[in-house]
Amino acid sequence: MQAVTVLRLVGGERVPWLVGKIVAEPVRTEELQFATGTGMGRARLYTPEGRPNAPALVVLHGVHHLGIDEPRLMSFATAMASCGLRVLTPELPGIKDYHVDRSSVKVIGESVRWFAGQTGGPVGVMGLSFSGGLALVAAADPVYRPEFKFVLTVGSQDAMDHVATYYLTGREARPDGTVETLPAHEYGPLVLEYEHLEDFVPARDEAAIRPVLREHLYENKGAERLAEATLTVEQRAETAELMDARSAVTRSKLAAANVKHGAEMAGLSPHGMLGAMTTPVYLLHGEADNIIPSAETLWMASELPGSSLQAVLVSPVLSHLDLDGVKPGVWDEWRLVHFFALVMRGAERN
């Protein structure tokens, strides 16, 4: 019933009165700060009013400029808390600014360690999109491993270089030898371009072009037009080319950047670390995800020891992070409900 309630609330659907009466509670929110190792980080805590000592869950936002204020994240955290969990959403400054880098691994580890200290024991961790892969990297670190009760990834990466190659080809091999073919969303290549803009435009043009890409990623059309108005003719041409991931020039630069940053991407990938993973792991992915292909979750599942892998589901109900996939059948709905029920049970287990 908790899982049904969470999924109904997140999907904007009405929760049956009797189910809501049994499992849903009012939620109290609190703004907090925690030490990140390099300063203080911002976080928000969601607590069910009737259960101040409820089991703890850290929920990590995906690559989005609103960070912990992103409405879908707030809705999900509220839903989980209403069903009996204390939910902490720490802000990841790098991820918030569309940078997938080592700084976020440290912030994740420190937020988990801080929350575990506040709650008196290991805490569950749920990572959305690229944050899920980074959460697994943090959980593999002996410094942070004892504080992780489990990791749940949703639409996350196994190997960053595989994802970067997918943006060029629209294809990725699965562990069973079949190939997933799905045109990549423009968002993926743009995030890579924004993160390493120095690899795509001359240094003299970076300061002018970066705001255009940023506002485009933020989906702020008005601000994007204002930023474009400051560009020279040459800079406009460079920007137009960046926006077209199918351009031969852009594809060539993306391929070169993938090679240049290969070692960096390996450090941001659970791939190669999962074989020794002792933390319980739950893996969830949308079948039609065209930002991080679902083959990534299948690779993680194939690499994790059986003692660590708790559940894996590739669902047509999900796209990337939204419940907006194809109209689900009864079996698909049940599988997703069952998956979340397993997670809720894992969170409550001592």
C-alpha positions in Angstrom: 0.0 0.0 0.0 2.9 2.3 0.7 4.3 1.7 -2.8 0.9 2.3 -4.4 0.6 5.5 -2.5 4.0 6.8 -3.5 3.5 6.0 -7.2 0.0 7.6 -7.2 1.2 10.7 -5.5 4.2 11.1 -7.8 2.1 10.5 -10.9 -0.4 13.2 -9.8 -3.2 10.6 -9.4 -5.7 10.3 -6.6 -4.9 7.9 -3.8 -7.8 5.7 -2.8 -9.2 7.1 0.5 -8.8 3.9 2.5 -5.2 3.3 1.3 -4.3 7.0 2.1 -6.0 6.7 5.5 -3.9 3.7 6.4 -0.4 4.7 5.2 -0.2 8.4 4.5 0.8 10.9 7.1 1.3 14.7 7.2 4.9 15.8 6.4 7.0 18.4 8.0 9.9 20.0 6.0 13.0 21.6 7.4 15.9 23.5 5.7 19.3 22.2 6.9 23.1 22.6 6.3 25.7 19.9 6.4 29.5 19.9 6.2 30.8 18.8 2.7 34.5 18.9 3.5 35.0 22.1 1.6 32.3 24.2 3.1 28.6 23.9 4.1 26.0 22.3 1.9 22.3 22.9 1.7 19.7 20.2 2.2 16.0 19.8 3.0 14.6 17.2 5.4 11.1 15.7 5.0 9.8 14.0 8.2 6.4 12.2 8.7 4.9 14.1 11.6 3.8 10.9 13.4 7.2 9.2 13.0 10.1 11.5 14.0 12.4 8.4 14.1 11.3 6.9 10.9 13.9 5.0 8.7 16.2 7.3 6.8 16.5 7.8 3.0 18.8 10.2 1.1 17.3 11.2 -2.3 19.8 12.7 -4.8 18.5 15.0 -7.5 19.5 14.6 -11.1 21.1 17.1 -13.5 18.8 20.1 -13.1 19.3 23.7 -12.4 16.6 23.8 -9.7 18.4 21.2 -7.6 16.5 20.3 -4.5 13.8 22.8 -5.5 12.8 20.8 -8.6 9.1 20.2 -8.3 9.2 16.5 -9.2 11.9 15.8 -6.7 9.9 17.7 -4.0 6.8 15.7 -4.9 8.6 12.4 -4.6 10.4 13.3 -1.3 7.0 14.3 0.1 5.4 11.1 -1.0 8.1 8.9 0.4 8.0 10.8 3.7 4.2 10.6 3.9 4.6 6.8 3.7 6.9 6.6 6.7 10.5 7.6 5.8 12.7 10.5 6.8 13.9 11.9 3.5 17.0 14.1 3.1 17.5 15.8 -0.2 21.1 17.3 -0.3 22.0 19.9 -2.9 24.7 18.8 -5.3 26.2 22.1 -6.7 28.1 20.4 -9.5 25.2 18.4 -10.7 22.9 21.4 -10.3 25.2 23.3 -12.7 25.3 20.4 -15.2 28.7 19.2 -14.3 29.1 15.4 -13.6 32.4 15.4 -11.7 34.2 14.1 -8.6 33.0 17.0 -6.5 29.6 15.5 -6.4 30.9 12.1 -5.3 32.4 13.8 -2.3 29.2 15.8 -1.5 27.1 12.6 -1.8 29.5 10.7 0.5 29.5 13.5 3.1 25.8 14.0 3.0 25.2 10.3 3.6 27.8 10.3 6.4 26.2 13.3 8.0 22.6 11.9 7.8 23.8 8.5 9.2 25.3 10.4 12.1 22.0 12.2 12.7 19.9 9.1 12.5 22.1 6.7 14.4 22.9 4.2 11.6 23.4 3.5 7.9 20.8 5.2 5.6 19.3 4.2 2.2 20.4 6.3 -0.8 18.4 6.9 -3.9 20.2 8.5 -6.9 18.3 9.9 -9.9 20.0 9.9 -13.3 23.8 10.5 -13.2 23.6 10.9 -9.4 22.7 7.3 -9.1 25.9 6.2 -10.7 27.9 8.6 -8.6 26.1 7.3 -5.4 27.5 3.8 -6.3 31.0 5.3 -6.7 30.6 6.8 -3.3 29.3 3.6 -1.8 32.4 1.7 -3.2 34.7 4.1 -1.2 35.8 2.5 2.1 35.5 5.9 3.7 31.7 6.1 3.1 30.7 2.4 2.6 29.6 1.8 6.2 27.1 4.6 6.1 25.1 3.2 3.1 22.3 0.8 4.0 21.5 0.4 0.3 21.6 2.2 -3.0 18.7 2.6 -5.4 19.5 4.0 -8.9 16.9 5.3 -11.2 17.9 5.8 -14.9 21.7 5.8 -14.0 25.0 5.1 -15.8 27.3 2.1 -15.5 30.1 3.5 -17.7 30.2 7.2 -18.6 32.2 6.5 -21.8 29.4 4.1 -23.0 26.8 6.8 -22.5 29.0 9.4 -24.3 29.4 7.0 -27.2 25.6 6.4 -27.2 25.1 10.1 -27.8 27.1 9.8 -31.0 25.6 6.5 -32.3 22.2 6.1 -30.8 23.2 2.5 -30.1 24.4 0.5 -27.1 25.1 -3.3 -26.8 23.4 -5.1 -23.9 25.1 -7.9 -21.9 23.3 -10.6 -23.8 24.7 -9.4 -27.1 21.6 -7.6 -28.4 21.8 -4.0 -29.3 19.6 -1.2 -27.9 18.8 1.3 -30.7 17.2 4.6 -29.8 18.0 8.1 -31.0 19.6 10.1 -28.2 17.9 13.2 -26.8 19.8 16.5 -27.6 20.1 17.1 -23.8 22.8 14.5 -23.4 25.4 15.8 -25.8 24.6 19.4 -24.7 25.5 18.5 -21.1 28.9 17.2 -22.3 29.5 20.3 -24.4 28.5 22.6 -21.6 30.8 20.8 -19.1 33.8 20.9 -21.4 33.1 23.9 -23.5 36.8 24.6 -24.0 36.9 21.5 -26.2 34.3 22.9 -28.6 34.9 26.6 -29.1 37.9 29.0 -29.0 38.8 30.3 -25.6 37.9 33.8 -26.6 34.3 32.8 -27.2 33.6 30.6 -24.1 32.4 33.4 -21.9 29.8 34.6 -24.5 28.6 31.2 -25.6 28.3 29.5 -22.2 25.2 31.5 -21.0 23.4 30.6 -24.2 23.9 26.9 -23.6 23.1 27.2 -19.9 19.8 29.0 -20.6 19.0 26.4 -23.3 19.5 23.6 -20.8 17.5 25.5 -18.3 14.7 25.8 -20.9 14.6 29.5 -20.3 13.8 30.7 -23.8 13.7 34.4 -22.9 17.0 34.4 -21.2 18.5 32.3 -24.0 17.4 34.9 -26.6 18.9 37.7 -24.5 22.2 35.8 -24.3 22.2 35.1 -28.0 21.7 38.9 -28.7 25.2 39.5 -27.3 26.9 37.1 -29.7 29.0 38.1 -32.7 28.2 36.5 -36.1 31.0 34.0 -35.7 29.8 33.1 -32.2 26.3 32.6 -33.4 27.5 30.1 -36.0 29.6 28.3 -33.4 26.6 28.1 -31.1 24.2 26.9 -33.8 26.7 24.1 -34.6 26.9 23.1 -30.9 23.1 22.8 -30.8 23.1 20.4 -33.7 24.6 17.1 -32.3 24.2 15.6 -35.8 26.7 18.1 -37.3 29.8 16.3 -38.5 32.0 19.0 -36.9 30.2 18.6 -33.5 30.3 14.9 -33.7 34.0 14.9 -34.4 34.6 17.2 -31.4 32.4 15.1 -29.1 34.4 12.0 -30.1 37.7 13.8 -29.4 36.4 15.0 -26.0 35.3 11.5 -25.1 38.9 10.3 -25.7 40.4 13.3 -23.9 38.3 12.8 -20.8 38.3 9.0 -20.8 40.2 8.7 -17.4 37.9 11.3 -15.8 34.8 9.5 -17.0 36.1 6.2 -15.7 36.3 7.7 -12.2 32.7 8.7 -12.4 31.5 5.2 -13.5 30.5 2.3 -11.2 31.8 0.0 -14.0 34.8 -1.8 -12.6 33.8 -1.2 -9.0 30.6 -3.3 -8.8 32.2 -6.7 -8.7 33.4 -6.1 -5.1 30.2 -4.2 -4.0 28.9 -5.3 -0.6 26.1 -2.7 -0.3 22.7 -3.9 -1.3 21.6 -2.4 -4.7 18.3 -1.8 -6.4 18.3 -0.9 -10.1 15.4 0.8 -11.9 15.4 2.1 -15.5 12.9 3.4 -18.0 12.7 1.1 -21.1 12.6 4.1 -23.5 15.2 6.3 -21.7 17.0 8.3 -24.4 19.2 10.2 -22.1 20.9 7.3 -20.3 20.0 4.1 -22.1 18.5 1.2 -20.2 21.3 -1.1 -21.3 23.4 0.7 -18.6 21.2 -0.8 -15.9 21.5 -4.2 -17.5 25.3 -3.9 -17.4 25.2 -3.0 -13.7 23.0 -5.9 -13.0 25.4 -8.3 -14.8 28.4 -6.9 -12.8 27.0 -6.9 -9.3 27.4 -10.0 -7.1 24.2 -11.9 -6.4 24.5 -11.1 -2.7 24.5 -7.3 -3.5 21.8 -7.1 -6.3 18.4 -7.0 -4.6 16.1 -6.2 -7.5 16.4 -4.9 -11.1 13.6 -3.6 -13.3 13.5 -2.1 -16.7 10.0 -0.7 -17.0 8.0 0.7 -20.0 6.1 2.8 -17.4 9.1 5.1 -17.1 10.9 7.3 -19.6 14.0 8.8 -18.0 12.8 9.9 -14.6 9.1 10.5 -15.3 6.1 8.2 -15.2 5.2 9.1 -18.7 6.1 6.0 -20.7 3.6 4.0 -22.7 0.2 3.3 -21.1 1.0 0.6 -18.7 -0.6 -2.8 -18.6 -1.6 -4.4 -15.3 1.5 -6.6 -15.2 3.8 -3.6 -15.8 2.1 -1.6 -13.0 2.3 -4.5 -10.6 6.0 -5.0 -11.3 6.7 -1.3 -10.6 4.6 -1.4 -7.4 6.4 -4.6 -6.3 9.8 -3.0 -7.0 9.0 0.0 -4.8 7.5 -2.2 -2.1 10.9 -4.1 -2.0 12.7 -0.7 -1.6 10.3 0.4 1.2 10.9 -2.9 3.0 14.7 -2.5 2.6 14.5 1.0 4.0 12.7 -0.2 7.1 14.9 -3.2 7.7 17.4 -2.9 10.6 
